[in-house]
């Protein structure tokens, strides 16, 4: 008896690749297309939250599930009847079973995690028994030894982590543009790496050892990305207690370096002993000591960190140990470190303001948040999506009406290529201003001359060759009005010029 037909094998291979792919990249959509063929539902090229139909983007996943579930039941019966399967086909069957079980219980994971059942204590995870019944139904087959030998408890924990991470990223990082999609995909990789099979096998308990550095302009959601990473950690499941130990373990400790004096930053991070400085009237634990193994400390505006504290932070990353201020006994840092900055750390290193060795300890995992101008240059309709999203947050049931008012105000009062220098934070303030005063007055601070900026950076030798070409190509395109003219002036191919023009910089230059 043949275990898999060629068509079934091709379908299961597509499902297997889909299950382990990054859901926020265009490749995920193409894998859906491969799996479904003519049944594929055409939509957006990447998964983003549609403000008009939040569930609409998952049509293809449910179509795949509807085809997959009856197929795996047939395959189970073939195995029970004695069909001999090759090792690689058994792996495909295992991956299909995991996909079926995940989709069967997705809504229950959602309800137990952030839905109505979230406050029900251990009772919210009672569906674990249903999960185990399904596990045994498909994988406890007499005479069949499956090659991967998945552990059901670990798989249940992975399912919960995947569901929580997806919802966090999908619902909080908004925008159908490719810059937003790349940000969602980058956050996903910070949680699971690019290889989810390896993550599931060995890395799930080690991701806290890797620091994450988030860079981008002010107001572009760096803390939002940090929270998504911090709150998507792997948490073991205790089947006997029907509980995840994450009520307090998955925690987030943010520190804004630029808002505090160096002494206060040091005390907040490392803690202090009584009498170690004026005002230290009692012992105090810092965030590094308070943070549990599944928690994360977030250093915002890292570029403003005092050089002396940079040395101490370097030791934390290298040895996972630190000393509270005024104490000689070392402490262990068990959590994850996430840092963010809007500064050019490369330039800061050249000026001697930031330690190069600290930078290289931080940059094993980097994320760049796009400006609002970058999003709008790629996809202008993103502005409407963001306005609706923000209006719903600030006005609740009145959000739709407020969104129409804000959109109309923007169209009537701001130029089409307004650069939104304050990024998403500025747009949110615009929404709130229109809500309260039916008006918004953006800062009209004069922008600097692009040529003067470029000359200043050249004198300071602050640009790489690639950055120099990008800046110059953008200026040429802006002044000459076409890629062909810019390519002729620069002596380059048109496609090269088009690839080097920076959309966000172009928007800023047009405002100068």
N, C-alpha and C positions, 0 to 999 in steps of 0.2 A: 504494500500500500504506500503510495507516494505521500509524504508528509506535506510538502508545499508544491503547488504548481508554480510555474515561472511568473505568472501574473501576481499570485499571492506573495511570492518572495520579493518582487519589485515593490509592491505596496508596503510590505513590512520594513523593507530597507529604508524607504522614504520616511515611514513613521519613526523608525529608530533614530535616524539622523535628526528628525524634527524634535524628538524628545530631548535631545542633548544639545540643541542649537540655542544661540542667544535669541530670545523672542523679539528683541527690539531692532534687529538688523534686517535689511531687505532679503537676505538669504533665507530667513525663516519663512517669509511669504512665498518665496520660490519653492521651498520644500513642500509647503501646503499645496501649491499648484501641481507639483510632481505627484503627490499622493492622490489628489482628487481628479486630476485630468479635466475632463469636460464638466465635472460637477463643481469645479472651483468657482467661488463667488468673487468677482472682481471688486476690489475696493482700494484703499490706500496702500501704497507700496511698503509702508511700515506700520507697526502697531502703535497707535497713539489713542488717547482718550477722546472719542468724538463727543463734543459737548451736546449734540442733539440726540445721540443714540449711544449711551455708554456701553451697551452690550453688543452693538452691531458689529464691532470689529472681530468678534469671536465666532462668527458664522461658520467659517471653514473648519475650525477646531471641532465644533460639534458635529459637523458633517463627517469628519474623519472618524470621530468616536462612534457615530451611528453605523458606519461601515465596519469599524474595527471590532466592536463588541461581539457581534454574531460570528465573525471570523475566528476569534480566539476560542469561542465555545466549540466550534467545529474542530479546531486544531487540538483542543483538549481531548475530544472524543477519539480523534485519530491516534493520539498517544496512548490512551487507555486501551484502544483496540490492538495495540502492538505495532503501530507504525514506527519504523526506524527513522530517526532524524539525524542529520549531520550536526556536528557541534555548532557551526555557525548558524544553522537554522534554529537550533534551540536557543541561542542567544537572541535571535530576532524574536522568537516567541516570548522570552523573558521580558524583553524591552516592551513588547506589545502589551503584556500583562500589566506592567508597571504603568503604562499610559492609560489603560482601561481603569485600573484601580484609582489612579490620580483623578481622572475625570469623574468617576462615580462619586468620589468623596469631596470634590473641590468645593461645592457649596457648603458642605458641613465644616470643612476647614475654615472657610470664610466666616460662617456664622459663629463658630467657636472662637475665632481669633479677634474679629472686629465687628461682628454682627450682634444680633439680639442675644445670642447665647454666651457672649463673652464674659458675662458676670456670673455664670452658673457654677463656677469652681470646677472640681474634677468631673462633675456630671457632663460638662460640655464635651468631654472627650470619650464618652461612652460608645460612640460610633467606632472606636478602635476595635471593638469586638466584631462588628460587621466587616471591618477591614481585614481582620485576621481570618474570618470565615471565607472571604473572597480569596485571600492569599492561599489558604489550604485547598480551596476548590480548584484553583488553577495550577498550583505548584507542588502539591503533595500527591503525586501520581505514582502508584506502585511500579517499580522497575525502571523509573526514569530518574537519572541524576542530572540536575541542571548544572551547567558549567560555571555560572557566575556565583551561585550560592548566596544570593542576597539575604540579608538579615531583615526580618519584618519590622523589628523595632527601629532600627537605623533608617529603613526606608520610610516608615511613618514620620520620623523626625525630619527627613529630607523633604518629604512632601509638604509638611507644614512650613518649612523654611522657604521652599520655592513659592508656595502660594502667598506667603506673607511678603516676600521680596517683590514678587510680581505686582501685587496690589499697591505696595508702597511706591514703587517706581512708576507704574502705569498711571496711577491716580494723582500723583503729586508733581511729576515732571511733565508739563503740558506742552503740546505743540506738535503739529504734523510735519514740520520742516525737518530736513535732514540733519541740521545742527542739533535740534532737540532729540532726534532719534539716536544720533551718535552719543549724546550725553546719557540717555537711558541705557544704551548698550554698554557704555563705559562703567556706569554704576553697577550694572549686572555683573560685568567681569570682575569688578572689585570684590564682589561677594562670592562668586563661584569660579573665577578664573575663566580662561577661554576653553578649558577642557573639563566639562562637567563629569565625565566618567572618572577622571583622575581625582577630581574634587570629592566625588562620592566615595571613592575607595580609600583615600588617605588624607586629603587636605582639609576636610571639613572641620577638623579640630585644631588646625594650625593657622588659619587665616588671621587670627589676632596677632600673630608674630610679625606681620607685614604692615608697616606704616603706609598711610595713603596721603598723598599731597594733591590738593585741589587748587587749581589756579583759574583766574578769570577776573574780569572787571567787577567793581562793586555793584551790588544789586542784581547779580545774575544767578543767585540760588546756590551758592557754595555750601551754606549751612544745610539747605534742603537736601543736597546730595550727600552730605556727611551724615545726616540723620537717617537717610534711607540705608546707607551702608551699615551704620551702627545698629539699627533696629531690624536688620535682616540676618543676624548671626545664627549659626547652627546651635540648636539647643537639644540635648538628649531627652528622650522620652522614657519615663518610668512606667512600664506597663502595669506593675503591681499597684501603684498609686493612681494610675490613670492621670498623670500630670506631667507637664513641662515645667521645669524649674526656671521660669523666666519672668515672673512677676516683678522681681527686683534685679535679677541678674543681667538682663538686657537693658542697660541704662546708658544715658548719654550725658556727659559732663562738658558743657561748652565754656570756654574762656575766651573773651575778646581781649587780646593782648594790647591793642591800641587804646582801650578804654581804661586801663589800669596802669599805675606806676610800676616800674620794674620790681620794687619790693613787694607790692601786692600780688603781682603775677607769680613771683617766686613762692610766696606764701600759699596762694591758691593752688599751685601745682604740687609743690613738695611738702607743704605743711610746715609747722614750726614747733619748737619747744618753748615753754614759758620762759620769759626773760631773754629770749634770743635777740630781741630788738625792742625799742620803745613802743609800748602798746600791746606787746605780747603777754597778756596777763594769764594765759592758760595754754596748755598744749592744744594743738589743732592739727587734725589730719587733713592733708591736701587731697586733691582729686586723684592723683596717681595712686595713693594708698586706699582711698575710698572705692575707687573703681574696681568692680569684680572682674573675674576672668572673662565674662561674656559682655562686659561693658566697653565703652569707648570714651576716651578723652579727646575733645575737639579744641584745637588751638586755632582760633580765627585771627586773621591778620598776623600771621607768623613772621612776615617780613619786618615787623616792628619789634621783634623780640630782642631784648638787651643781649649784647655779646656774651656777658658773663653767664646768663641763663642758657644761651645757646650751647655753651660747653657742658652744662649739667644735663641738658636735654639730649645731647649726643651720647652721654654715658647711659641714659635711660634706654635709648634705642639699641646701643651696642650690648649692654649687659643685663637689661631689664631690672636694674637696681638703681636706687637713689638714696639720698640722705635728706631728711627734713632740715630746715634751717635751724642751726644751733644744736644738732644732734650728730653723734659720730656713728650711731648704729644704722646699718643699711636696711632698706625696705625693698620689697619686691613689687614691681608693677606687672600685673597679670593681664591687663586688658589690652585693647587696641588703641593705637594713636592715629588720629586723623588731624591733618593740618591744612590750612587754607591761607591764601594770600592773593591780593590784587596787584602786588608789586612784581617787577621783573627781577627775579632772584639772580639771574645771570649777571645783570648790571650791578646789583647789590654786592655780589661776590667780587666783581672787578673793582668796586669802590672800597672794598674791605669792610663792608657793613654786614655781610652775612657769611658764615663759615661754609667753605666749599665742602668740607667733609660731612657737615650736617646735611647739606643739600643732597649729597649722594646717598646718605642713609635714608632720606625721605622719598627719593624719587623712584624706588622700585615699582611703585604703583602710582601713576599720575592720571588725573582727570582734569580736563579743561572745560569750564562752563562757557557756553556761547553768549555773546551779548544779544540783547533784543534786536539790535540792528542786523546782526547776522541772520537771525531767524527770519526777520521780515524781508531781507534781501533774497532769501531762498524761497519764502512762501508768505506773501503779504496777508493771506487770510488768517495767519496765526494771530494777528492782532485781535480779530473778532473772537477767536477761541479763548484767548487769555482774558479779554474783557468779560466775557460771559462767566468764565471760571471764577474770576475775582469778584464779580458782582454777586454771584451766588453765595460766596463766602461771607461777604460783608452785609448783604441784605436779605439772605434767606429766601423765603417764598417770593419776595419782591425782586429777586435777582434778575429775572428776564426783562422786566420793565426798566430796571436801572441800566442793564447792559445796552438796551436800545438808546436810552438817553445819553450814555457815555459815548457810544459809537457815533451818534449824531453830533455830539459836541466836538469830538475829535475831527470829524470830517469837515465841520464848518469853521473850526478855529485853528487847526494846525496844518502845516504844509504836508503834502503826501509823503515826503521823504524826511519828515521830522526824525532826528536821530535817537531820541529817547536816551540822552546821556546817563540818566539815572537807572536805565534798564528796567527790569521787572518791578523793582521797588518804586521807581518813578511812576510807572503805569498804575500800580496799586494806589498810589497817592492821588493820581488823577481820578480814578474811580471813586475814591472816598470824597475828594473835593466836589465832584459833580453831585454826589449823593447829598452832601451837606449844603453846598452853596450854588449848585448848578453852574459851576465855573471852575476853571483850573488855570493858574498862572505859572507856566514853567519858567525855570531860570533861563535867562537869555544872556548868560555870561559869554563874553566874546571868545570865540575859538581862536587858537593860535594858527599861524601861517604854516601849512604843511611843508613848504620848502625850507622855512627857517627851522622847523623841528628836525627835518632830515639833516640839514647842515650841522645842527648842534649835535645830533647823534653821531655823525661822521667825525666831527672834531673829537668827540669823546671815545671814538672807536668802540661803539656799543652795539653794532649790528653785525650779524653773520652775513655772509655773501648772499644767502637765500633771502634773508630779511631785507637786505638792501635792494635786491632785484624786485621783490614784492612791493616795497614802498614806491620805488621809482616807476614800476609798471602801472601802479594804481594812479599816480600823479599824471603820467602820460595819457592814460585812458580818459581820465577826467577832463584834462585840458583839450585833448584832440577829438574826443567825442566818439571814437570807434576803435575796435580792436585792430582793424586793418591799418588805420593811421598810426596807432601807437606802435604796432609791430614794425612798420616801415621806419619810423623815427628811431626805434631802439635797435633795428637790425636783427629782429628775432622773428620766429615763426608766430603766426596769429594764435595758434593753439597754445603756445608757450605763454604768450602775454595773457590770454584769457585765464589760463590756470594760475597765473601769479597775481592777478588782480584780487585784492582783499575787499570783499563786499562791505564789511563793517567799517574799514578805513575809508572806503569810498563814500559811505554815507556821512561820516564825520567830516571829510574834506568838502563835501557839497554844502555842509552847514557853515563853512568858514568864509 
